Every structure is written in structure tokens, then in C-alpha cells.
Amino acid sequence: MKNSILVIILGFSQLLSAQNENHLLNLKQLTFGGDNAEAYFSFDGKNLSFQSNYKKWGLSCDQIFMMNIADAEKDTLYKPAEISTGKGRTTCSYFLPDGKHILYASTHKAGDKCPETGDLRKGGKYLWPIFDSYDIFIADLNGNITKQLTDSPGYDAEATVSPKGDKIVFTSTRSGDLELWTMNIDGTNLKQITHELGYDGGAFFSPDGSKLVFRASRPKTEAEIKEYKDFYAQGLVAPVAMEIFVCNVDGTDIKQVTHLGKANWAPFYHPSGKKIIFSSNCKAVNGFNFQLYMINEDGTGLEQITDQSIFNAFAMFSPDGKRLVFSSNRHNYGTTDTNVFIADWKE
């Protein structure tokens, strides 16, 4: 019974308890079908924005939704409000400080249909598509687009907002590689943050807004560089070798935090600003077993946080540091579904 999950029905809510995940208390499942990912808190901690492709909601590829956490905890049949247009493919949503607007990346201006992903196992490697039709938009909570933040050729996505409410960090190919950029909350004052060959993405600000944590690939050998450039030319990236990095918000003092090999990604700062939670398959035998880990900013003190199922990622602490939201394929009854879970955080 060491790895069992105890399921208790409390009204409509499912309270899950994993015995070995000691930091996670009062674990609850918030979605119940499809692939649900990148669930991120609003600034007041009451709502989540996230993406889903749940077919029962009439979706053919990822669209953006807003979830009221209290309502989702009460009712397994709760359907969140759709924020995106329902056209194209979307990704990477995030609340603005006013709590009344959400930014996200979408391909809808290039066409109503979901862009084809192609063969994402080409050459035996798992691949991510980098659609050059992605741009970043702001919508109100009724789904009305109020502003387009980017309008340059190439990929613009993976945007998140500083806790200070003044800046946005995002990934763009506008300079010829997948680099981190920042801009003001209104889209002005664009600045390139990273400059080294490789994929830089999935960035988040530190709690005080002074630093960034992100994932990056750093091809070094001639063969690695050729492979990276060849995939990039096809609008693809192979996220099989990534490490966690930090830097100042202006791009100075870049430091590599992890040296674990394999894929280390989806990092987020601990409320203390001194630790980082992230997803990694560093202990996987066959490559696909992603668990959450915590590490000190200086690369010491690696601690495994989850051990249930084979996929746990996209962890984010609530603004008050008391809760953790993440995506996992645990408790999916043998399907491939990935759902959103929330738990009280215990130090």
C-alpha cells in the first residue's frame, strides 16, 4: 500500500492523498478529461487560466479557459469559461494584474483550423512544434480580444507576467533563434534577454520580479548544433536535453542551476525566491517519467516532490505561497488524460 492513493468523496470534490508526497496536503483534482496544462494562478489566487483540448467541450486542439478554483473544487462537472476564440491553436495563458484580462498565444490570425503538428516523433525524437503564426493577445474574461501585443514574423509565445505587474517575459524567434525577450505590460520597450544558440523558454519571474528562471538547451558539439538548426528550420525543437537557468531580469548574470541531463523544464520559483520547483525525467529509465523536483538556486539540495504516475509538470505556487497547482496524469483510470491538481503546500 506504500504508493496507494486514497480517494475520499466529499460532496462533489475528490480529495486525494499520496502517502509519499509529503509537501502536498489536501490534494484535489480540478479537471476530469483531455489534456489540461499550464494552469497558472491569477494575482489574487482565486482563479486559474489554463489550456485544454478536452473533446467533450467540443475542442479539436488547445484552447484557453478560466477556472474559478472554489467552484471547481465543489463540482466535478464544472465547466470553466472559454477565453480564447475557439479558432486556431492556443498556448501559454497568464492573468494580468487587474484580474480582468488574460494574455495568451494563438495562431487564429493565420486560420480558423488547428495547424497541423506533423510527425512529432521524427527521427526517433520527441519534438515540439514552434508555429510561426503564434502571436500574443490580451482578452477580457468574456473572451473579447482587447489588444494584440506582438505582430512580428515568427514565433511569439510562452509569455508570463512579473509579480510586480510591470513586465512580461516571452519566447520569440524574431532575432533568428528561440530567445527570451521582455516587454512592458503594454507591449512597449522590447528587449532581448538571452543570446546563446539553443532554445530558451518557459520563463517565470522571481517573487520580487528581479530575476528570471527558464529552461534552455545548449547544443555544443557539431552534431548537436546541426540537429538543432535542422529542426529549427522545420519549425521544430527537440526538448530532450534541457537544463534550468536563472538570470537577472535584464539578462545579466546568467547561471545554470541544474546539471542533471535529460529534460529539465517548467521551472517556477519557490515563494522564498531561493528555491526552484521544476519537472524532470532525470531518474527515468525509459525517458518518460516526469516528476516534480525542488532545488536551491545555487544547484544544491535536490529534492523529489512527487512520485505518483509518470507525468507531473507545470507547477506554480499561489501568490501567497500556500498552495501548489500542477498538471499530472495520475488518477486517469488508464487513459492518457492529463489533469489539473491543486494542493496545500507544506514546507
N, C-alpha and C positions, 0 to 999 in steps of 0.2 A: 504493500500500500504506500510505499515511500513516495512515489511520483503520482499518486492519485489526485484527482480534482474532485472536491466535494461540492456538489451542486445543491443549493437550497433555494426553493421557490418562496420569495417574499412578495406577495401580491403579483404584479406583473414583472418584477425585476428579478434577474438572476444574479445571485451573489456567489462568486466563485472564490475558492480558497486553494492556492497551490502551496503545499507544505514547505517546499524548499526555497520559495521566493520571498525571503524574509522582509524585504523592503516594501513589498506590496501587500497592503491590507485592504479589506472590503473591495476586492476586485469585482468589477461589474462589466458585463458585455453590453455595448450600446448599439451595434448593428448586427443584422442577422441574415446576411446573404450577399453574394457577389464579392468583389474586391473593393475594400474600403481602406483608404490610406491617407497619409499626410493630414491627420486630424490635428488642428492647431487651435489653441485657446484664443478667445477674444481677450482684450485688455482687462476686462472686469472678471474674467474667469468663468462666466456663466454659459457661454456658447462655444461651439466648435465650428470651424469651417473644415471641409474635407472633400475628397473626390471619391466617386463611386461609379461602378459600371453595372450595378445590380439590374439584371434583366427584368425582374418583376416590377421595376419602376419605369420600364419602357426604354431602357438605355442600351445603346449598341457600343458605346465606349465611354470613357471617363467624363463625367460632368461634376460641377461644383455644387455642394449643398451646405446649408447652415443648420446645425443641430442645437436645440436647447437641451443642455445636459440634464437638467432636472426632469424634463418631460421624457427624455429617452430612458432615464433610469426607472421611470414608473411603468413604461409600456413597451413591450417587445414589438408591438405593431406600429409604433410611432414612425411616421414618415417625415423626414426633415424637409425644409423648404429648398427648392432648387434655385440657385443663384445664377448659374451660367445660362447661356441662350438655348442650350439643347442642340446647338449646331457645332460641327467640327469636333475636335478633341481638346480637352482642358487638362490643366495640371497646376499644382503648387498654389493653393489659395492661402490668404492670410488676412486677418482683420486689420483695419486701420484703427488708430487710437480712438476715434469718435464712436466706435461700436456700431456705426450705421452704414459702413461701407466695407467691402471685401475686395481685395485685389486678387487676380488670378491670371494665368497664361492661357491663351486659347488660339486655335487655328481657324476659327469660324470665318474670318475675313477672306480666307483662301477657298472656302467652300463649305456647304452645309454638311457634307458627308464626313465620316471619320476618316482621316488619312490612313492609308494602308501602312502597316508596320513592316511588311515583308518578312523574310526569313530571319528571325531573331536568334537562330542557332547556327548561323552561317560559319563554316569553318570549325564547327565544334565548340564555339564560344558563345556564351550568353551575351546578348547585345541590347543596348538601349537605343531607340531611335531619337534623333535630335532634329525635329521638324523645323525647317527654316521659316515656316509660316506661323510659328508661335510669336505672339506679342502679348504684352502685359496690359490688362484692363482693370478699371475700377468699376464696381457695380454697387448699387444700393441693395438693401435687404429684400426688395421686391424683384430683383433681377434686372433692373434697368441699368445699362452701362452709362456711367456719368463721365468717364474720362478714359482715353487711351494714353498710357504712359510711354510706350515705345512704338516706334514706327520706322525702324531701320531694317534693311535686308538682313536676313539671318535669324538665328535662334535667340529669343529673349524669353527667359522663364526662370523658375526657381527663386522667386522674389520673397523676401521676408522683411519685416519692419523692426526697427530698433525699439527697445523698450522706452527710450526717450521720446519716441514719436517724431523724430526729425529726419530720419534717413531710411532708405530702402537699399538692400543689397540684392543683387540678382546675377545670373549667369548669362553671358552673351557671347556670340561669335562675331560681333561687329568689328573686331580687330584681327580676325583671321584664325583665332583659336578659342577654345572654351575657357573664358576668363571670368573672374569676378569683377563686377562693377558696382559702384554705389551711385545713388542719386538722392536729391532731396525728396521729401514726401510728395511734392507736387510734380516731380519728374524733371526738375531742373538740376544743373550742376553735376553733370555726368563725370565720373572719374573711374579710370581703370585701376583695379587694386592688385591683381596678380599679372605676371608677365612671363612665367616659365611654361615651356611646352608641356602639355598634358591637360587633362580635364580637371577644372576647378569648379566645384558646385556644391549645392545643398548647404549654403552658408546661413548661419544664425549669429545674432549679436550676443555679446555677454550681457548679464543682467544690468550692468551700468552703462551699456552702449558703447564702451570704449574699445572693444575687441570683436573679432570675428572668429568663429570656428567653422571649418569646412572640410570636405573630402577632396582628395586630389590624387590623380595618377601622375606618375613622373617617369615616363619611358626614358631609359638611359642607353641601352645597347642599340646598335644599328638596326637589329631585327625588331626590337620593341618600338623604336621610333617609326620605322617603316609601317609596321602594323597599325600603329595609332593613326598615322597620317592617311593610310589607305582607308581605314574605317571612317575617319572624319570626312574624307572626300565623298563618302557614300551617305553621309548624314547619320552615322552610327558611332557608338562608343562601346568598348568592351569594359564593363565595370568589375573586372575580376581581380584587379590589383590596385587597390586604393588605400591610402592611409589618411589619418586625421591630422590636420594642421590648424594652427592659430596664428593670428597676426593682429596688429593694431588696426583700427578701423580705417586708417589712411593707407594701409598696405605695408607699413614698415614692420620690421622685427618679425618676419615670418619664421615660425618654428614648427618642426614636425613633432607631433605628440606620440603617435603610435609607430611601432616598427614590428608589426605582428604578421605581415604578409597577408596574402589573400585579399578579401574585400572588407574594408572597414569604412563605414559610411553612416549617414543620417545622424550626425552628432548634434548635441544640444548641451548648453551649459547647465550645470547644477546651480541651484539658487545661490550658493556661496560664491560663484564665479571662480572657484578654484578647482573644480572637477568637471568632467565631461561625460555624459552618457551617450552611447553610440551602439550601433548594430555591427556585428562581425561574425564571420564564419571561420575565425582563426582556429577553432578547435574541431572543425568539421572534418570527417574522414572522406566523405564523397563530394565535398564542396558546398552542398546546400544544407546548411544547418545554422541559421542565423539566430543568435541570442543577443540580448542586451548586456552590455558591459559598462562599467564605470572606471574612469582612470583620472589620476591627478593631471593637472595641466602640464606638469613637467615630465609626464610619461611614466611616473611611478604609480604603484598601488593599484594595479589592475584587479578589478573585482567583477565576477559574473553576477548579473542581476536576475536573469530568467533562465529556466531550464525546461519549460514546457513547450511542446510542439517543435517544429523545425523552422519557423519563421516568426521573428519578433523584431520590429523596427519602428522608425518614425516616432521615437519617444520625445515627449515635450512635458516640461514641468509647468504647472499652472503659475500665473503671475505671483501668487502668494507662496509658492513653493510647497504647498500642502498636498497636491495631487499630481499624478503622472498619467498621461494618456499615451497610448501606443497602439500599433496595429499588430495583429497576430493571427495565425491560422489554427490556434488552439480551439478546442471545443466546436469544431465544424462538422462533426459527425461523419468524417471520412471523405468529405468533399474537398475541393481546392479553395474554398472560400477564405478570404482574409477579412477579419472584422476589427472594429474599433473597441478597445477596452480602456477602462479608467479605474484607477486605484488610489487609495490614500497612500502617501509616501511616508515610510518610517525610516529614520536615519539609523 
